[in-house]
Amino acid sequence: MTPAEIDRAAGKALDRLHHVRGLALEDPNADESVLTCEADHREWLRIAEWVRTADLAAYDPRSDPDAVEHPPLIRFRET
C-alpha cells in the first residue's frame, strides 16, 4: 500500500470508529466493536508512521517488524 492508500485506510478506520461509538451510545453490547475499531485505527496510524519514518514508497507487512498477527480487515495488494 502506498502512503496515500494508508492515509485513506486510517481515515476510513476513524470514520468507522466514530460510527460505532455512536451505535455504542444506544447499545451497550457494542462496546467490543468500539474496542476493535479503536485498535484498527491505532494500527493504521502505526503503519502510516512506519512508512513515513522508513521513507518507504509502499507498505509491505512482511517487512514490518511490528506488524500484528491479524492486521486490520483490508486486503493488501500482492506485490
C-alpha positions, 0 to 999 in steps of 0.5 A: 500500500502506498502512503496515500492508500494508508492515509485513506485506510486510517481515515476510513478506520476513524470514520468507522470508529466514530460510527460505532461509538455512536451505535455504542451510545444506544447499545451497550453490547457494542462496546467490543466493536468500539474496542476493535475499531479503536485498535484498527485505527491505532494500527493504521496510524502505526503503519502510516508512521512506519512508512513515513519514518522508513521513507518507504514508497509502499507498505509491505507487512512482511517487512514490518517488524511490528506488524500484528498477527491479524492486521486490520480487515483490508486486503493488501495488494500482492506485490 
